[in-house]
């Protein structure tokens, strides 16, 4: 009689987290940010104002906010893994809808659906990544950074595809780009669907833990300002590059540099993320993010825009990781879903209000430079707010 085969060794935590990172790759890197690449052609072809263009990101952010509000309940009912997978599939469906119609209401629904799916997948994936990272406490912050670098892959991939598709097919080809993004998202979703995550992903049996907002109110305010500030840069910078005379190669290069910077984030910020001093690590990273957002205000040279993309990108992806590190260091595991959801809600409110408000300012003033001014100012204010957040004292 043959002996049973020995069980296969558990997957390395880094491998599991990298596969989980495909959730924000699809939901954020492609589902949200690829819109910026298609926006100039959509605005020209469909006759949108900057306010209408900003509304598309506002409704996406509203969906993200609603998804964050529902995330904890969904996770408790269906589990972390199911929330990750279904949230990612919703984002894939939304991309296909964007390719199928130029109707403003259909596109609005698609952007709303993308936000809902991205938030559910992000909160669940972030919580699952945090649980996996705890298996290697000495490297937990580095492992978490791998998850939050996920959007960079989506930004890089879409940046290498979208501008050249638009250039090849000409004005009005925005819908072809959305089909290309749909195919890209499907390819990235397959490993996520096929890989079992071998951790206990149910939180139903955990002792309930409260997440009090008041002790971290100033920190949440800083994260709200980050959400409002970053989205203006990410929504309108491709239009800014194009208006400055940048063709497909310049737009692709700029966007790809933001994506590439994500891959060095875990190494650049690992010591800063390990600082167990309240909001200090977030304040430092947000300050660098504000610096990157402000650089285009000093000129349109390719070198300055490239430095802006790199500086902004290397900090942008680390800000979200720093908030999860803050939750991990200040709360028990049973409070992590609520903590991450609270951070995501503050972020979601900011990015809901940011695009349409900045779009209205741009319409009124007639220049995208004002949008970038507002973006950099909000990021700087967010850094100052986070700097005042002290470390929480947990009750025994």
N, C-alpha and C positions, 0 to 999 in steps of 0.2 A: 504494500500500500504506500503510495507516494505521500511524503510529508507535505503539509500545506506550505505554500510559498511564504517566505518571510514578508512582513509588511514593508511597503516601500518607505524609505526615509522621508520625514516631513520636508516640505519645500522650505528653502531658505527664506527668512522673513523679507529680505530685500527683493527676492523674485515675486513673492506674493504682493508686496506693496507696489512694485512696478506694474504688475498686471492691474491692480486696483486703480493705479494712476490713469489708466485708460478711460475711467469714468469722467474725471475733469478734462481729460484730453478731448473727448467727444462733446461733453456738455458745455464746457467753457471755451477751450481752445478753438474748437470748430463751431459749435452751436451758437455761441455768443459772439466771439471776436472776429470770425470770418465775415460777419456782416459789414465790418468797417472796410474790408477790401472791396466789397460789392457796392457799398453805399454810393460812391460818386456816380457810377453807371446807373444805378436804380433811381437816384435823384434826378438825373438828367432825362432818363427814358420815361419815368412815370410822372414827371412834373412836380416833384415834392419840394416844399420849402425845407429849410434847416430844422424848423420846429417839427415838421412831419417826420423827417429823417430821425430826429432825436426821439420822437415818440415811439418808434420801433424798438429802440433800446430801453425806453421807459417801460413799455408793456412787457418786454422780456424780463426786466428787473422786477416788475410787479409780480410776474409769475414766479420768479425766483424767491421773492419775499413770501408769497403764499405757500410755496413748497417748503420753505424753511419753517414756517409756522406749523405745517402739518407733519413735518419730518419725524418728530419724536413719537407721535401717535402711530404713524405708519410703521416705524421701526419696531415698536412694541408689539404691534399686531402681526406683522409679516416677517420680521427679522431683518438684520442688516443686509445680508446677501441678496435677498429678494428686492429690497429697496434700491440697492445699487444697480441690479440688472434691469428692473422695470424702468427706473429713472433714465438709464442710458438709452434703452429702446425708445422711450418717448422722445428723446432728443433726435434720434435717427429719423423717426416719423416726421418730426417738425421740419427737418432739413428737406425731406422729399416734398412736403407741402409748399415750401418756399419756391421750389423749382416748378411747381405745377400751375401757379397762378400769379398774376400781377395785381389782383384785386386787393385793395388796402385792408379790407376786413379779414380776408383769408390770411394774408401775410401777418396781420396783427395776431390772429389766433395761433398761427404757427410759432411766432416769437413768444407768445404767452406759454404755449406748451413746452417750448424749449427751456424756458425759465423754470417751470414746475419740475420737469424731469431733472434738470441740472442740479437744482437745490436738493431734491430728495436723494439723488445719487451722491452728491457732494457731502452732505451731512452724514449719511450712512457710511460712505467710503472713508471719510475722515475718521469716524469713530472706529471702524474696523481696522484701519491702518494704525490708529493709536493703540488698539488692543494688541495687534501683531508686534508693533514696535516695542511694547513693554516686555516682550520675551528677551530682548537684548537691551537692558536698561542703560548700559554704558554707551550705546549707539542709538538710543531712541530718537533723539532730535534729528540726527543725520537720516535715519530711516524715514521719519516723517517728512523730511524735506524732499525725499524721492516722490512721495505722493503729490506734494504741492508743486513739483516741477512738471506734473502732467500736462497742464494747459500749454506749457511751452512747446511741447511736441506738436500739439494741434495748431498752434500759431505758426510754427516753422513750416509744417507740411502745407497748410493753407497758403502761406506766403510764397511758397515755391510753386504753387499751382495757379491760384486765382488770377494774379496780374497777367500772366502769360496767356491764360484762356481768354481773358477779356481782350488782350492785344491781338490774339489770333482771330477771334470771331467778330471783333469790332463792337461799336456802340449797340446797346440793346441785348447783349449776350449774357447779362447777369444771371438769367435762369439756367444757362448752361453751367455756370460756375456752381450754382446750388446743386445741380445733379452731380458734378464732380465731388463736391463736399459730402453729398450723401453716400457716394461710393466709398470715399475715404473713411467716413464714419463707420460704415458697415464692416470694412476690413479691420478696423480697430476694435470693434465690438466683439468679434468672434473669439479672441482669446479670453475675454472677460466672461463670456457665456460658457466656455468649455472648461475653465479652471475651477476646481473646487477650492474653497477657502477653508482650510482645516483648522478653524478655531471655533469656539463656542460663540456663535454670533447672536444668541438670544439674550436679551436683557430682562426678560419677563420675570425671572426668579431673583433678580438683584434687588437688594433693599433700596427703596426709593430714596433719593437724595434731592434736596432742594437746591435750586440755583437762585440766590438772591441777587437782584439787579442793583440795588442801592450801593453795595460796596465796590462795584465795578462800573458805576455809572459814567465816570469820566473816561474810563478806558473804552466803553461802548461808544461814547461820543467821538472819541478819536477814530474808532473804526468806521463809524458812520461817515465822518469827513473823508476818510480814505475811499469809501465806496462812492461818494459823490464826486471826489476829485479825480480818481484814476479813470473813471469811465469817460470823462470828457476827452482826455488825451487819447484813449484807446478808440473812441468813436470817430474823432475828427482828424487825427494826425495823418491818415492816408490822404484825405481830401486836402490837407495842408501841404503835404509833399507834392501832390499832383498840381495844386494851384501855383506852387513855386517852380513848376516846369519839370517835375520828375516824371519820367515815363515808367513803363512796366518794370524795367530792371531796377530803377530807383525805389519804386514802391515795394517790390519783392524784397530787395536788399534791406530796406528799413524794417519791414515787418519780420523778416527772418532773423534779423539781429536781436529783436525783442525775444523771439522764440529760443534762439541759441543761448541767450544769457541765462535761461532757466536751468540749463544743464550744469552750470557752474555754481548755481545758488547753494546746493548742499555743502559745498566746500568753502565758499566765501563766507557764509554766515554761521557755520556750525558753532563757533565759540560764542558768538553773540546770542544765538538761540539758547545756549546753555545757561545764560545769565538768569539766575533765579531771583530777580529783583523787581518784581512787579512788571510795570509796563516799559522798563528801560530798553529792552531789546527791540520792542515794537517801535519805540520812539526813534531809535538810531536808524532802523531800516526805513521807516517812513520819511525821515529827514533826507536820506539819500534818494528816495523815490521822488520827493519834491524837487530836489536838485535836477534830476534827470528830466522832469516835466518842464522845468523852467528854461532849459538850454535853448530850445528853438526860438525863444523870444529874442535871442541875441543875434540871430541871422539865419540864412537859409543854406549855408554852405553844406555840401555833402558830408564833410568831416564832422561838423557840429551836429548834424542830424544823426549821424552814425553813433557818436558818443552819447547823445541823448537816448537813443534806442537801447544801447547797452547798459547805461547807468539806470535808466528807468526799469528795464527788464530785470536786471539782476536783483533789484530791490523789490519790485512788484510781486514776484512769486514768493518772496520770503516773508512778506507782511502777513499773508494768510497763515503760513506755517508758524509764525511767532504767536498768533492768537491761539492756535491749537496747543502750542507748547505752554502758553499761559494757563489754559484750562487744565492741562495735564498736571502742571506743577502745583496748582492751587485747589484742585477739587478731587474727590474720590472717583474711582472709575464709574460708579453708578450714576454720577452726575455729568459725565462727559457728553452724552447725547444732548442733554438740556443746555449744557454750557456751549457746545459747538453750535447748536441751533440758535441760542441767544446772540452769539457773535454774528452768525449768518444773517439773522433778522436785522441787526443794526446796520450791517453792511448792505443788506438788501434795500432798506429804506433809503440809504444814501444814494445807491446807484439807481433807484427808481426816480428820485427827484432830480438827480444830476443831469442826465442827457437832455430832457425837454427844457429844463431851465437854461442850460448853457446854449442849446439850440435857439431859444428865444432871444437870448442876449446877442448871439451871432447875427440873427436876422435883424435885430434892432440896430446894431452897431455896424453891420456890413463887413466884418472881418473876423476870420477864425483866430486871429491873435488874441482877441478878447477871451475866447473860450480857453485858450492855453493859460492866460493870466489867471483866470478863475480856478482852473485845475490846479496849478502850482500853489496858489494861495491856500486852497482847501487842504491839500496834502501837508503843507507846512503847519497849518493849524492843527491837523490831526496828530502830527508828531509832537507838538507841544502839549496837547491834551494827554496823550499816552505817557508822556514823561512824568506826569503828576500821579500816575497810578502806582500805589505801593503794593507790596506783597501782602496777600491775605493771611490772616492768622486763623488757622483751622481749630475748631473745637475738638478736644480729645474724644 
